[in-house]
Amino acid sequence: MRLRHLAFLALVVAGCSPAASDGSGKDAPAAQAAAPAAATAAPPPDGAPRLVFPVACKVGESCEVQNYVDRDPGPGVKDYMCLSRTYADHGGVDIRLPDLAAQKRGVDVLAAAAGTVLRVRDDMPDVSVRQSGTGAVDGRDCGNGLVIDHGGGWETQYCHMAQGSLRVQPGQTVAAGEPIGRIGLSGMTEYPHLHITVRRAGTVVDPFAPAGGDTCRAQDALWDPGAMAQMAYKRQTVLNTGFTSQAVQMEALEAGALPPAGGDAPALVAYVRAINLEPGDVQELVLRGPAGAVLAAGKAEPMPRARAQHMMFVGKKRPQEGWPQGRYQATYRVVRGDGQEAVRKTFEISL
């Protein structure tokens, strides 16, 4: 990839991980019908624990929900809203950090409810499975993690935690919201996230709709109101935005290692990474200067299939006279195949 002489660039890069596919290399199909809004939380059923949000982050700012429980009993995929923010046989909820830099700074995992620690593992390295290969984690897909017993046959399991970060031992009691370790990159994963599974009597339970069925909404959810508000359902969303001085590679974006743009930058590049795009989605990204003039713009072809993540960037080389001082603004949009705007995100930088 290279910057064009004095014009703009508009390049798009896609990426998919095992945590967003069924393991066959095929992307998960997207549901076509819209789902009704999620219901308000009711008392948990059958003495089930009330769950708090299990990560010390804020959805929409420092983390996002990547995947939900797969409720489809066959080869298809279906989340609790009857859409496709999951993959085949996925048995939990994935809460994802924006990049490896955030993970290395340290983000606490919290006990979702009070209970007693049953089992722990804390010795697996934080390495993407793309680097280590699936054989290195065979039989240990969860990576570093633990299981907490909440009584009455209810358990929560926490996976992909950072090596050496666990703060609890088997037999120890914990309170709801208590830090128990940090998010890592261990086990069967390509990006830093917490996978949390809820079980009752050894069977996976969807914490958004524990009774099962096809209500296509949250019903009798185990999450407390604060967690439900954090995880308000979004079909598509933005994971990363920013400005840099060079063409963007997915590896550098995932590492959080892109150089910042400054007043003497050789180029000004606006970038965005969205997650859970659907077939027919069209992405647009426009970069404007301090006076509002368009400096660079890009429009991608409609998505041919569902994508777990997709990156786009546009940019312009520095003019001979240098960058005019002021605010530079980028606007990213996703428009669905039916013409409705699904996502709009505006971000800016001052030079």
HUJO-V780113 format. One line per field, one symbol per residue. ss: DSSP state (A for helix, B for strand, O for the rest). burial: I if it has 24 or more other ideal C-beta (glycine too) atoms within 12 Angstrom, else O. A space follows every 50 residues. Layout:
BEGIN
ss: ???
burial: ???
END
This chain:
BEGIN
ss: OOOOOOOBBBBBBBBOOAAABOOOOOBOOOOOOOOOOOOOOOOOAAAOOO BOOOBOOOBOOOBBBBBOOOOOOOOOOOOOOOOOOOOOOOOOBBBBOOOA AAAAAOOBBBOOOOBBBBBBBOOOOOOOAAAAOAAAAOOOOOOBBBBBBB BOOBBBBBBBBOOOOOOOOOOOBBOOOOBBBBBOOOOOOOOOBBBBBBBB OOBBBOOOOOOOOOOOOOOOOOBOAAAAAAOOOOOOBBBBBBBBOOOOOA AAAAAOOOOBOOOOOOBBBBBBBBBBBOOOOBBBBBBBOOOOOBBBBBBO OOOOOOBBBBBBBBBBBOOOOOOOOOBBBBBBBBBOOOOOBBBBBBBBBB O
burial: OOIOOOOIIIIIIIIIIIIIIIOOOOIIIIIOOOIOOIOOIOOIOOOIII IIIIIIIOIOOIIIIIIIIIIIOOOOIIIIIIIIIIIIIIIIIIIIIIII OIIOOIIIIIIIIIIIIIOIIIOIOIIIIOOOOOOOIOOOIIIIIIIIII OOOIIIIIIIIIIOIIOIOOOOOIOIOIIIIIIIIIIIIIIIIIIIIIII OOOIIIIIIIIOOOIIIIIIIIIIOOIIOIIIIIIIIIIIIIIIIIIIOI OIIIOIOIIOIOOOIIIIIIIIIIIIIIIIIIIIIIIIIOOOOOIIIIOI OOIOIIIIIIIIIIIIIIOOOOIOOOOIIIIIIIIIOOOOOIIOIOIOIO I
END
